[in-house]
Amino acid sequence: MEGVKIIAGELKGRVIPFSNRKFGNADITTQKIKGALFSMAGEWLNARGFLDLYAGSGQVGIEALSRGADPTIINEPDMQRFRFIQSWLEGISLSRQPILLNLDDKRALEFARRRKITVSIIFLDPPYRREDNLSWRFGEIMGAIADSGILEEDGSVIIQHYHGNILDEEYGHYRLKRTRKFGKTSLSVYG
């Protein structure tokens, strides 16, 4: 069966039957990288907010929800992928519901700001090209995160990116804390 497995928490062992081929060959965060991401997030995630701004299959946001993140915001701009996540979540029993959005990144941040929602972790895994020295629009989105005020003072932005993409040491007042490389993918933490 094709899909991704929830690693820990309330939904541990559940499989999200997401198919790359069916959804425009969206990249799926590997189990190894997802495990590393939550290791980096630490145990303190429990009962603190989590935003997955570009959810894809929804697995990272659902993993955060399973591990006790509250609130959990799962945003997927693509309508077909959004409907897949929505349908999967409707088919399971949860102790608390995530906030599920189908908005572009800036509108999702504005949604949270208007509702005075704050989060401890914002996870960014936008569609990116695997080219050395290519920088995505991280400065623009990090500025929008700062402007929204939804990231708690001690919170972190974790960016998943191609290891050869260039990321700045600073984006506004967010500074690079560390980067971990996993093959051709890296996780960079800003705070």
Secondary structure, DSSP 4 states (H G I P E B T S, - for coil): --SEE--SSTTTT-EE---TGGGTT-----HHHHHHHHHHH-GGGTTS-EEESS-TTSHHHHHHHHTT-SSEEEE--SHHHHHHHHHHHHTS--SSPPEEE---HHHHHHHHHHTT--EEEEEE-------TT---SHHHHHHHHHHHT-EEEEEEEEEEEETTS---SEETTEEEEEEEEETTEEEEEE-
